[in-house]
């Protein structure tokens, strides 16, 4: 059986540095930080009092007010991103078959805002169980995928993916496999996350995973900097309209890029720490290259996982050196988490979007907030510090790694007829 080629024909993005694809990409290439003091709750007593929030987002501008109350923030973000992606791809009832359009969409944590509120309200009461009838449907991880399908009448394959911070990259890979096997013509893939709550921030603080640079939030996310002290939490939603090439050509769709391949591995090492030698990261990049039938020398840019943690950044760089050898010095490497923070289950898709736009426009977004070189990292590597760089980008690799040792990588390349 000959596998079908798969392309990206539409994109929707809501991020801490822009609530449209255009604004997000402009924010990236201009080195805008999305970090600021938390507004969604009183964080004055927390060890970390800042995050990368989505700004100026009012769901009732896009959704019916009554319906918006029935869904968690992570689903609100997902639905609005889906509207954007569908419009961007030019999809409508006249040019699509709903039975051949699917949704593969995930979240690392899901409706934690709803969960926290309902349990807190119960704890305040006299023990009588009074819960909102939408409690469970608002909270569960799969509901965003279900809501997207209902909003757009999409009756093809529909399910959720969860693999912590690798979630939405795994969703992209699953969608890619379904499409190239001919199981659907179009799939909306990606992820969303909205965990800037007392429970979310407090839980990650307890793990000592997040930066506590409260005096200077905008520079707190410092991938590859000697003084990095943890990640900055973010929230976002991103959706790719992925389509078989033959279907895209038949309807005259614009094409952003081609999906070349993907890989997934496990560290099998620790619940939160990466393998110190970057073993899982090394293997997932090799798997993606093999799936794409590309050599290391074919890659021009890597959007790294690059969370700004002391252990994670170094392990990934070691893996890159192992995989790419001397070609590593010809690569551009950058962590866009320096601008968006770590958007957990949505990180993979919004970083894949950054890679797609780098391929489309031949611009590599920077790693901002670099002040002091880390002596443990090879200074000859091009981390694209502080300023975007223009260069030919024929193919780009996007890495995402999650708690539990999950690793996922996807490769995108310029579409050639």
Secondary structure in CASP SS format (residue, H / E / C, confidence):
PFRMAT SS
TARGET T0000
AUTHOR 0000-0000-0000
METHOD secondary structure of the structure
MODEL  1
X C 1.00
X C 1.00
X C 1.00
X C 1.00
X C 1.00
X E 1.00
X E 1.00
X E 1.00
X E 1.00
X E 1.00
X E 1.00
X E 1.00
X E 1.00
X E 1.00
X E 1.00
X C 1.00
X C 1.00
X E 1.00
X C 1.00
X C 1.00
X H 1.00
X H 1.00
X H 1.00
X H 1.00
X H 1.00
X H 1.00
X H 1.00
X H 1.00
X H 1.00
X C 1.00
X C 1.00
X C 1.00
X C 1.00
X C 1.00
X C 1.00
X E 1.00
X E 1.00
X C 1.00
X C 1.00
X C 1.00
X C 1.00
X C 1.00
X C 1.00
X C 1.00
X C 1.00
X C 1.00
X C 1.00
X C 1.00
X C 1.00
X E 1.00
X E 1.00
X E 1.00
X C 1.00
X C 1.00
X C 1.00
X C 1.00
X C 1.00
X C 1.00
X H 1.00
X H 1.00
X H 1.00
X C 1.00
X C 1.00
X C 1.00
X H 1.00
X H 1.00
X H 1.00
X H 1.00
X H 1.00
X C 1.00
X C 1.00
X C 1.00
X H 1.00
X H 1.00
X H 1.00
X H 1.00
X H 1.00
X H 1.00
X H 1.00
X H 1.00
X H 1.00
X H 1.00
X H 1.00
X H 1.00
X H 1.00
X H 1.00
X H 1.00
X H 1.00
X H 1.00
X C 1.00
X C 1.00
X C 1.00
X C 1.00
X C 1.00
X C 1.00
X C 1.00
X C 1.00
X H 1.00
X H 1.00
X H 1.00
X E 1.00
X E 1.00
X E 1.00
X E 1.00
X E 1.00
X E 1.00
X C 1.00
X C 1.00
X C 1.00
X C 1.00
X C 1.00
X H 1.00
X H 1.00
X H 1.00
X H 1.00
X H 1.00
X H 1.00
X H 1.00
X H 1.00
X H 1.00
X H 1.00
X H 1.00
X H 1.00
X H 1.00
X C 1.00
X C 1.00
X C 1.00
X C 1.00
X C 1.00
X C 1.00
X C 1.00
X C 1.00
X C 1.00
X C 1.00
X H 1.00
X H 1.00
X H 1.00
X H 1.00
X H 1.00
X C 1.00
X C 1.00
X C 1.00
X H 1.00
X H 1.00
X H 1.00
X H 1.00
X H 1.00
X H 1.00
X H 1.00
X H 1.00
X H 1.00
X H 1.00
X C 1.00
X C 1.00
X C 1.00
X C 1.00
X C 1.00
X E 1.00
X E 1.00
X E 1.00
X E 1.00
X C 1.00
X C 1.00
X H 1.00
X H 1.00
X H 1.00
X H 1.00
X H 1.00
X H 1.00
X H 1.00
X H 1.00
X H 1.00
X H 1.00
X H 1.00
X H 1.00
X H 1.00
X H 1.00
X H 1.00
X H 1.00
X H 1.00
X C 1.00
X C 1.00
X C 1.00
X C 1.00
X C 1.00
X E 1.00
X E 1.00
X E 1.00
X E 1.00
X E 1.00
X E 1.00
X E 1.00
X E 1.00
X C 1.00
X C 1.00
X C 1.00
X C 1.00
X H 1.00
X H 1.00
X H 1.00
X H 1.00
X H 1.00
X H 1.00
X H 1.00
X H 1.00
X H 1.00
X C 1.00
X C 1.00
X C 1.00
X E 1.00
X C 1.00
X C 1.00
X C 1.00
X C 1.00
X C 1.00
X C 1.00
X H 1.00
X H 1.00
X H 1.00
X C 1.00
X C 1.00
X C 1.00
X C 1.00
X C 1.00
X E 1.00
X C 1.00
X C 1.00
X C 1.00
X C 1.00
X C 1.00
X E 1.00
X C 1.00
X E 1.00
X E 1.00
X C 1.00
X E 1.00
X E 1.00
X E 1.00
X E 1.00
X E 1.00
X E 1.00
X E 1.00
X E 1.00
X E 1.00
X H 1.00
X H 1.00
X H 1.00
X H 1.00
X H 1.00
X H 1.00
X C 1.00
X C 1.00
X C 1.00
X C 1.00
X C 1.00
X C 1.00
X E 1.00
X E 1.00
X E 1.00
X E 1.00
X E 1.00
X E 1.00
X E 1.00
X E 1.00
X E 1.00
X E 1.00
X C 1.00
X C 1.00
X C 1.00
X C 1.00
X C 1.00
X C 1.00
X C 1.00
X C 1.00
X C 1.00
X C 1.00
X C 1.00
X C 1.00
X H 1.00
X H 1.00
X H 1.00
X H 1.00
X H 1.00
X H 1.00
X H 1.00
X H 1.00
X H 1.00
X H 1.00
X H 1.00
X H 1.00
X H 1.00
X H 1.00
X C 1.00
X C 1.00
X C 1.00
X H 1.00
X H 1.00
X H 1.00
X C 1.00
X C 1.00
X E 1.00
X E 1.00
X E 1.00
X C 1.00
X C 1.00
X C 1.00
X C 1.00
X C 1.00
X C 1.00
X H 1.00
X H 1.00
X H 1.00
X H 1.00
X H 1.00
X H 1.00
X H 1.00
X H 1.00
X H 1.00
X H 1.00
X H 1.00
X H 1.00
X H 1.00
X H 1.00
X H 1.00
X H 1.00
X H 1.00
X H 1.00
X H 1.00
X H 1.00
X H 1.00
X C 1.00
X E 1.00
X E 1.00
X E 1.00
X C 1.00
X C 1.00
X H 1.00
X H 1.00
X H 1.00
X H 1.00
X C 1.00
X E 1.00
X C 1.00
X H 1.00
X H 1.00
X H 1.00
X H 1.00
X H 1.00
X H 1.00
X H 1.00
X H 1.00
X H 1.00
X H 1.00
X H 1.00
X H 1.00
X H 1.00
X H 1.00
X H 1.00
X H 1.00
X H 1.00
X H 1.00
X C 1.00
X E 1.00
X E 1.00
X C 1.00
X C 1.00
X E 1.00
X C 1.00
X C 1.00
X C 1.00
X C 1.00
X C 1.00
X E 1.00
X C 1.00
X C 1.00
X C 1.00
X C 1.00
X C 1.00
X C 1.00
X C 1.00
X C 1.00
X E 1.00
X C 1.00
X C 1.00
X E 1.00
X C 1.00
X C 1.00
X C 1.00
X E 1.00
X E 1.00
X C 1.00
X C 1.00
X C 1.00
X C 1.00
X E 1.00
X E 1.00
X E 1.00
X E 1.00
X E 1.00
X E 1.00
X E 1.00
X E 1.00
X C 1.00
X C 1.00
X C 1.00
X E 1.00
X E 1.00
X E 1.00
X E 1.00
X E 1.00
X E 1.00
X E 1.00
X E 1.00
X C 1.00
X C 1.00
X C 1.00
X C 1.00
END
